[in-house]
Amino acid sequence: MAMSCDDRDDIYDEYGPQWKETAEHSINNYIAGMLSKQLAMRFEEILMTNYHNRQCQHPANTLDGEYWLDQLMSANKINKQQFLTDLTLVMNKVCTRKNASVIEGPTTTGKTLFVKLIAENYIYGTVQ
């Protein structure tokens, strides 16, 4: 939510010069709360609840997305079922001593988009 100039003035009037620290503290508390909830949830639950994203995650028609995923997997000779099973195991921390997934390939093949779509609901960890 974008704040208007009047809103910022109101915050400044209420909190004085420490309003930035107050806002930072509030944001950190919000993130800490989200993190503790997400750590207790399974990957599928986070995806299904549209947990930390303002954009619609449940479109009426998913066929375009399914087609894109099928094409991406097929072009890279990836068994979609095996990949999704392995990814779910890693994301749910089921495999001991495995805490990362690596997607490797040539440029402009959709790797970054794919990982961002998977990880956009998470607020912890590192996505590189």
Buried (B, 14 or more C-beta within 10 A) or exposed (E): EEEEEEEEEEBEEEEEEEBEEEEEEEEEEEEEEBEEBBEEBBBEBBBEEEBBEEEEBEEEEEEEEEEBBEEBBEEBEBEEEEBEEBBEBBBEEEEEEEEEBEBEEEEEBBBEEBBEBBBBBBBEEEEE
